[in-house]
Amino acid sequence: MYDDVGKFRRRLTAFFAAGLRAGCRVTYVGLGGAEGSRADLVGLPDLDRRLADGSVRILSLQDVYGDAHTVDPDRVVGLYAAATEQALADGFRGLRVAADGSELVRSPAHLDALARYEFLADRYMADHPLSALCGYRLDLGHETVNELASLHATGSSGGTGFTLFGCADGAIGLGGEYDPTSVTVLRRLLTRIRAGVDDGTVVIDMADVEYVDHRLLLTLSAHAREQGVALSLRSAPPFTTRLMELLAASCLQRAEEGTDT
């Protein structure tokens, strides 16, 4: 997250320089055409040589993510998967990509598609030698930036204090702490990433969750119920099962008494 393009460029070149040292190919998906994108990489050592030997590549944001339409999550992840396999075939140890995704957020529909893409990309990266740096301008707004920041297993979680990320086996990983604000954002994100639509089950990995309370469990349960999918928790803290039993008993009592649940 940035409000100074110079800061973004410094983070970009540091991320790519580390990737090159690790033997990876690096690919920048830029907005400003070939020359504008090249200017963003001016701090990268031996840039001309790297561009010539193919260890550094530049692609356009439009070619990868499309023009004014919403992002096609499956197509873009497929492109990156193919590029990762090509990098390995060319003798590199993996692929690093970076893009400023700010221009991809134009409407709620664009945000829905982008959130779904971030989740699917995370899921692919969990089990393949692909890593990515995503940049988003702060002027997109507090809520939007916090949602996008939370959709990354590493890096800043924004102001929410939690992360939601894709696991290699398709599960949804949660990390951090969940206060009332975090739970509200989580509810929106579960809908945006279409949690459970792939196989009819929402599998939540809670290994990285630092604190669990009734609000988080009720939010997960409500999402599964509204989407008509099953809910499965794994690696949950020991007291989670007992807390769920208490919540179930409370809901049953209220139902028997005819009160709201």
N, C-alpha and C positions, 0 to 999 in steps of 0.2 A: 504494500500500500504506500503510495507516495503522492506528494504534492509538488515535487521538484523534479523535473525531467533529468536533471543532472544526477540526482541521487539514484534514479532508476538506471541510468546508464552505468554508473559505477557498480551497482549491484549486478547488473547484467554482465559486464566484462569480468568481474571477479568470479561469477558463477561459471562462465565459459572457460576462463583461464584454468580453473580447478579441474574442469572436465577434460581439457586438453592434456593437462599433466597426468590425468588418470588414464589416458589412452582412448578417450571417447571422441567421436565425431560430435560437433556442436552445430545446431541449426537455429538461426534467428528468423522468426516469423514477424516481419516488420510491416508497418503501415505506410511508410513514406516512399515506396518504390525502392529500387536497387540502391540509388545514391543516398537517399535519406536513411535507409537502413544501415548502409555502410558507415554513415556518420555516427550512428549509435554505437558502433563497434570500434571506434577510432582508438580507444584505450587498450585494445587487445594486442599483445605483442605479435610481431611478424604477421600482421593481418593479410598483406598481399600474398605472401607465400602460402599461408593457410588456405586462402580462397582458391589459389591455384592447385594445391594438392588435394583439395576436397575435404580436408579436416574441418573446415568452416564452410557452411552453406547458408545462403540467404533465400528465403521464400517470402511471398507476399501474403499478408493477412487474408486478402480476398480469395486467393487461390486455395488456401487451406480451410478457412472457415466460411467462405461464401461471401456474398455481397450484403444486400439489405435484408435477406431472409434470416430466419432463426437458424442457429447452428444445428446441423444434423449430427447428433452425438456419436452414433454408431459409425458414420462415414469418417469423421475426423479421427476417432480412435483407431479405425482401420488404417488410415493413412499413416499415423504415427507408428503403428505396429509394423507396417510394411517397411517404413524408413528405419526402424530399429533392426529388423532382420537384415536389411541391406547394409547397414553399418557393420554388423557382425560379419557378413559375407565379405565385406571389403577389408577386413582385418582389424577393425576397431573393437574396443572392449564394451561398447555400448553407445547410446545416443543421449545427448542433452539438448533440450529444446527450450526456447524462451519466447514469450510473446507478451505484449501489452494488450490485455483483453478488454480494455475500457470501451472501445468502440463497438464491441459486441453486445453491449447492454443498452438497448434502445427502448424497451418496453417490458412489461411483466412477462409476456410470452418469450421474449429473448432471454430474460433472466431464468425462466423455467428451463429452457433448452440448455443454457450455459451451465446451470447447476447440475443437470443430468449428465452433461459431458464431463464436468469436473469429477463427478463420482465415478463414471465409467473409466476415465483415464487413470484415476487413482487405483482402481481395481486392477487394471492392466499393469501399471507400474509396480504394484506390490510383488509381482512375480516375474518381471522382465527387466533387462538392463536399460530402462528408460527413466530419465528424471527430467523435471521441468521447473522452470521459474515463471510464475504468472504475475504480471504487474497489473494493478488496478489503481486508477486515480481516486484520490479522496473526494473529489468533487462529484462523484457519482452519488454521494449521499451516505449518511451514517448507516442506515439500515442495510442498504445494498452492499456496501463495503464489508460490513460485519458478516453478512451471510456468505459472501464469497470467500472471505478470509477463513471462516469456520470450516469451509469445505476442503481443507488441506491438512494432511496428517502432520506435516511439519511447517515451520514458519509461524507467523503471527496468527493468532486466533481472533484478532480484532478485539472488540470490547466485550465479547460474549463469554470468554473464559473456557470455551469448549471447542472440540473439533469433531467433525463427522467425515469419515473417509471410507473408501472402498477397500475391502480385503480381497486377497487373491481368489478365495473360494466363493466370492459373491456376497459374503456377509457385509453388514454395515458396521464399521468400527466407530465407537464413541470414545472420546477422551476428555479429560478435564473435569470441571465442576459444573453443576447445573443448578443455577438459582432461578427464580421466576422469570427473569428476562431471557435467560438462556433457553429455558423450556419453550417459551413462546417462539423464539427463532428456530429451535429444533423442529417444532411442529410444522412450520412453513417449509423447512428444508426437506423433511420427509416426503411432503407432497411434491415438491419441485423435482426431487430425484426419482420420483415414482417408486418409492420403496415398496417392494413386494410384487411389483407387476411382472417381474421376470419369471417367477416360478410359483407365485401364490403364497409365499411365506416370507415374512420379515425376520431375518436372522440378525440379531444384534449382538456384537462382540463387545463386552463391557470390561475387557482386561485393563484398559487404560483409563477407566472412569475413576476419579479420585473420591467422589462422594455420590451416593445414591439416596434419594428420598422419594416420598410418595408421588411428588409432582412429576418426576421423570417417568416412573412406572405407569402412572395414569395417562401421560401423554403418549407413550408407546402403545399402550393398550387401546386408547381411543383411535389412534391412527390405524391400527390393524383392523379394528371393528368397522371404521368408516370405509376402508378400502376393501373390506370383505376378504382379508387374507389372515393366515395364521401368524402368530407371534412366537418366536423362540429366542430365549436369552442364553448366552454362554459366557463362561468366565466371569460370572457375576460374583460380587462379594458374598460371603456366606450368609449374611443376614438378609439378603435380597429375597430369598425364598420365604422366610418368615414374614417379611414385610408384605409380600404378595398374598400370603395366606390371610393376613390381617385385613388387607384391603378387600379381598374377596368376601370375607366374613361380614365386613361392614356393608358392602354393597348388597349382600343377600339380606341382611337385617333390614336395610332401608326398603328393599323391594317388598319384603313381607309386611312392613309397616305402611306401605303405599306412599312413601316419600320419594323425592327426587334422588337419583343416583348419580 
